[in-house]
Amino acid sequence: MKAIVLVNAYIRQAGMIRQAERIAEELHRRGVEVKIEKNGNFLCSVSKNEIALSEDFDFCVYLDKDKYLPRMLEKKGKRLFNCAEGVELCDDKMLTAIALAQKGLNLPDTLPAPLCYYKDAVVSEQALSEIGRRLGFPLIAKKSYGSWGMDVRLIQNKEELVSVAEEFRIQPHLFQKFLGKSGEDYRVLVVGGRAIAGMKRKNEGDFRSNIEAGGKGYKAELSEEFLRAAERCAQILRLDYCGVDLLDEGGVPYVCEVNSNALFNEAERVTGVNIAGAYAEYMVQVMQKEEKLCADSE
């Protein structure tokens, strides 16, 4: 069995590199011939009216967010962990909220910002007033695309809302009701539809709990309601692996974000769970099952 662990072409963060290495290590231990490859080596192309693949393999562990390459790989019949659609839905925070809405989950009230094409446009006073009226202060503003808490703002009042709305104006973004405790949330790691590890993330110096923003992880014993909420997210978004960030609003889990390629290094450290191993084992079992089904159908 042969696999590629595919990472971003410009990867440089140590945590991302270590994550890819951990997955490759665990796949190798299970007899998989595996290599880490950057999305920049043109694994796929459109050539002579066809999707062309520069090398062959059985499956791909997709740790990037590029929406074009996974679509091309799937068109060539390659099995991806995670699938292209799931990656796209998680990469756009507004699309994530839309996909999870009306599915029995708790979500923060969310307003999508109107898309603006003009650098000299002025943000509508009426829109700003409506955002404040519907969501109250403090509230959260986020660019639709981004990781590790980047481009997320805590807005305390109308003056700050005006400033952030102007800053974000020509980028896709959204506004959300502020829930939970500042600098705290829960990260639940889900593999193959099952929650296998959970940690509390806490940041004493920032409202963002992200480890990359200075937060720290702590092992957490979460209630069944929190675990089932994370598993439901993975099911809806068709994710083989994900990290679900949950806010605690009076003991009720609210889905903050879902990450299709969530970093698990801190979670492995604080929980003692071999997350990379569980993911590798799941992928091998899925591929063996699919190979058997293919063989039986011939």
Secondary structure as UniProt FT lines:
FT   STRAND          2..8
FT   TURN            9..10
FT   HELIX           14..29
FT   TURN            30..31
FT   STRAND          33..39
FT   STRAND          44..47
FT   TURN            48..49
FT   STRAND          50..53
FT   STRAND          59..62
FT   HELIX           68..75
FT   TURN            76..77
FT   STRAND          79..81
FT   HELIX           84..91
FT   HELIX           93..100
FT   TURN            101..102
FT   STRAND          110..112
FT   TURN            119..120
FT   HELIX           125..135
FT   STRAND          139..143
FT   TURN            148..151
FT   STRAND          152..155
FT   HELIX           158..168
FT   TURN            169..170
FT   STRAND          173..177
FT   TURN            182..183
FT   STRAND          184..191
FT   TURN            192..193
FT   STRAND          194..202
FT   TURN            204..205
FT   HELIX           211..213
FT   STRAND          216..219
FT   HELIX           224..237
FT   STRAND          241..249
FT   TURN            250..251
FT   STRAND          252..259
FT   TURN            260..261
FT   HELIX           265..271
FT   HELIX           275..297
//
